[in-house]
Amino acid sequence: MFKKLLKLSLAIGMFATFLQGASTFTLKLQSADPSGSINFKLQEKWAKTVATMTNSDIKIEILPVNSIVKYTETLDAIGAGVLDGEISSIAYFSGKDPAFALMGNTVGAWSDPNDLILFMEYGGGNEFMNKLMNPYGVTFVSAMTNGLESLVAKKPIRSVAELKGLKMRAPEGLVQAVFKAAGAAPVNLPYSEVFTSLDKGVIEAADASTLAVNAQAGLNKIAKYPIFPGFHSIPLMDLSINTKLWNKMPKNYQEIIKVSFRDYVRQIISTIKLSDKAEAARATATKDYTIITWPESEKIKFRRIAQGEWKKMSTESPNAKEAYDLITKFLKDNGMI
């Protein structure tokens, strides 16, 4: 009898080990952020949360930007199995379809990062992104954003009219097209050259990052009239995973990843908002630089100009047209245009 029980116990143990192994996943996700940045640290914290919630059945390694492939190549790398997933920016894939550009940074559309997240979760954005990414063997799991960017400037810019002739840095694509339509003279410069270009007077203003990040980079010391809160740019970012791998995961593990990542998104939005508010309060108290705040009427003017550029881009592909219709419907339904 003992031998029979022993054999049965060993068989059960081996079966349990098999089941545990079958439900264990190790994922390598490449981030769009460098190691050491606040975003990267929060992503690592999220990965630890997933491990805790799954009793280490899901282990996620966050890799810094460009560590395995170039930041513009992650979509193909995930589909090919070189990477298991990404936490990156949708606009990086604009060359594949203009819809990625329109969804990735709908310039002038959003005044608050939570509005973008609402659109993604309740306005059909998540579903549309899966339509775009599924053909590449990639599943769009969740949306995220880093927050509302602040325009840095060496002179006060208080209205759309004062953008006329302004020499400024704006990334190639929709951001550049919108500022050009608004009367500015945008040039394409890498972020690494923004400080030097402002300092030497090559440009007078720059689309860069959030108020606190710009301050940490020293941009507000030489461009002493930042516009805050920002009005032009909230980039859409994503958590996306190889579709075959995603489909192998039990539904409860998929839900843990989704829910925990949504919590991470709220953390990053709140962290950035608090950092920006603290920096604005510090700058006001010390008078290190002068914050310019646009009235809502000027934001609406800029958004109307931006809409014309969205519409132009919508003619470039069927997916871009669908993205345009989806975004504008949500904005109209919620009284934002």
N, C-alpha and C positions, 0 to 999 in steps of 0.2 A: 504493500500500500504506500509506504514511504517513498519507494522508488517511483511509483506512478505519480505521486504528488510532486516530487522533485522534478520529474520530466515535464509535468504540466506547468509548474512554476517557471521553469526555464523557458518553455515555449511561449508563455504569456509575456515574460520579460523580453524575449527576443522580438515578439510582435510589437510590444510597446516601444522598443528601441527603433524598430522599423518605422512605426507611425511617427515618432518624434523626428526622425531624420527626414521623412517625406514632407514634413511640414516646416522644415527649417530653411530659411532663406537668407542669403548674404548678398546685399546690394551695394554696388559702387555707383554713386551719383556724383556727376560733375557739376559744381556750382559756377555761377557767373561772377562770384565774389572771390577776392584773394584771401588766403588764410590770414587770420589775425584780425580781420575786419569784424565789426559788430554783427553784421549780417551772417558771416561765416560762423561765428561763435554761437549764434542763436540757432543756426541750422544744425550744428553739432549737438546742441542741447536737445533739439527736437529728435534727432536720431537716437539719443540715449533714452528719451521718453518712449519711443516706439519699442526699443529693446525691453524696457521695464514692463510695458503693458502687454507684451507677448511672451514674457518669461524668457527673453533672449532667442526666441524662435525666429525673429527678424532682426538681423544685424545690418545696419546701414553705415557705410563709410562715405563721408562727404569729402570730395576731392576739390582742391582749389581750381580756379579758372585756368584754362589752357594746360592743365596737368597731363591729360591723356590726349585730347584733341583740341584744335583751335575752337574758340567759343562759338564760331559760326557753323561748326561741323558736328555739333552734338546730336542733332536730330537724326542724321544719317548713321552716326556711330551707335545710337541706341537701337535703331532698327536692325543694324548688322550684328548687335550683341557685343560690340566693343565696350560699350557702357551699358549699365542696367537702367540708368535714368539720368535726369537732370533737374536742377533748380536754376532756371535761366530766364532769359528775356525772349519773348516771342518775336520781337522786331528783328532779331538776328537772322531770321529765316526769310526775310523779305524777298530775297532773290528767287525763292522757290514759287512764291505766289504773292501778289500785292496784298492779298487778304491778311497775310501775316503782319505787314506794315500797318494796315488800317486797324487791326485788332491790337497790335503790339504797342502802339502809342497814338491813340486818337487825339491828336493835338488840339487842345482847347476844349475838349468835351467834359472833363471831370474837374470839379472844384474841390473834391474831397476823395481820398483813397477808398473810403467805405462805399461811395457811389459806384465806383468801378467794381468792387467786390459784389455789391448788390446786383449789378447788371450781369455779372458772370454767373452768379448762383441762382438768380430768379428771372433774368431776362433772356435766357437762352444762350448766354455766352459760353458756358462750359460745354454744352452739347455741340455748339458750332465748332469749337476748338477740336473736339474729337473727330468731327467730320474732316477737318483740315489735316490732322496728325495721324489718324488711323491708317491711311494709305502708306505711310512710312513705317508701319509696324510699331507705332508708338501710341500709348494711351495717355490722354490728358487727364490727370487725376484731380488737380486742384489749382485754382488761381491764386496769385499773390501779387503784391506790389510793394515797392520800397517807400512810397509816399510822394507827396506833391513837391516838385522841384522849384527852386527859387532862381530867378534870373539875376545874375550879378551884373552890375553896370558901374561905369566910372563917372557917369553923370545922371542926374535924376530923370527918370522916364515915368511920367505919371499918366500917360494915355496912349492909345493906339497911334494917334497923330504924331507923337514924339518918337515913334519907331522909324519914321521916314529917314532913310539914308544912314541908319545906324549900322556901323561896321560891327558885326557880331559873329560869334562862333555858334553854329547850329549843325547838328549831325545831318549827313546826307539823307535824303528821302523826304518823308512827310513833314518833319519838323522844319527842315530848311525851306520846303515849298510854301508852308504856311507863313513863316516870317517874311519871306520874299513877297508874298501876296499882300502882307500887311505894310509893305514899304521899306523894310529893312534891307541891308546888304549883307546877307549871311555868307560865311565861308566855312568849309569843312576842315576842322582841325581835330586831332586826337586830344582826349582829355589831358594827357600828359603835357601838352603844349599850351594849355589854357593860361596858366599862371604867367609864363614868360611872354606870351602874346599880349596879355593885358598890361603887364609891366612895361613892355616896350612900345605900347601904343599901336600895335598891329591891329588890335580890335578894341572896341569900346565897351562891349558887353559879351556875355556868354551864357548859353544854355549849359548848365553844369550838373549840379546835384541839389540836395536839400540845403536849407540854410545852415544847419549845424555842420554838415559835412563840408560845405564850402568854407565855413569859418575855420574849421580844423586844417583845411588845405591852405589857408592864408589868403584866399581869394578876396575876402571882404576887406582885407587890409589895403589892397590896391584898387579894388572896385567897391567904393564906399557907399554905393546906393543900391543895395539889393532889393528886389521886389519880393515882399513877403506879406501875407501868404502868396504862394505862386499862383499862376493863372493858366499855364500853358501845357504842362507835361506831367502825366502820371503813367509811367510805363507798366504794361502788363507783363508779369512774370509767371512762371509755371512750375509745378511739380509734375513731371511726366515720366512714365516707366514703360519699358519694353512690353508690348502687348502680350506676347507669349508667356512671359514671366508673370505679369499681372494676372492673367487668366488662370495660372497654376495656383495662385494663392487662395486659401479658404476665404469665404465671404466675410467672416468676422475679422480676419486680418486686414482685408481690404478696407473695411470700415474703420478699423483702428488707425490706419495710415491716413485716411481722409479726415477723420474727426480731429486727430492730433495735429495734422498740418493746418487745418482751419484755425486751431487755437494758436499755432505758431504765427500765422498770418496776422491775427489780432495783436499778438505780442509785438511783432515788428512794426506794425502801423502805430501802435500806442507808444512804443519806444522812440520812434522817429518824431512823432508829434510832441512828446514831452521834451525831447532834446532840442527841437526847433524852438519851442516856447521858452525854454530855459535860456537858449542862446539869444533870442530876441529880447528877453528881459535884461540879460547881462549887457547887451549892446546898448540898450536904451539908457541903462543906469550909468554906464561908463562913457557913453557917447563916442565909442570907438568908430562907429559908422552910423549912417542914417537909413533907417528902413522906410521904403516906399510901399504904400498899400494902395492897390488899385480899387476904385469903387466898382460896385457890381455892374454899373452901366458900361464901363470900359471893358470888363470881362465879356459882357454880352456882345459888344462890337467885335472883339477879337474872335469870339466863337462863331459869329456869322461869317467872318472872313475864312475861318478854318473850315466851315461847312462846305464852302465852294471847292476847297482842295480835296476834302473827303469825297465829294461827288465826282470830281475828275478822276480820282483813283478808283472809284467804283466801276468805271467803264473799262478797266484794264483786265478784268477776269470775271467769270461768273461768281466765283467765291467772294471776290472783293465786293461785288454788287450785293450779295447776300449779307455780308458783314455790314455794309453801309446801311441797308434796310433795317437790320437788327438793332444796330446802335441808335439810329435816328428814331426808330419807333420807341425804344426805351426812354430816350431823352424827351421826346414829345409827350409820352404817357405820364411822365413825372414832372412836367412843367419846366424842363431845363433848357429847351429851345422853343 
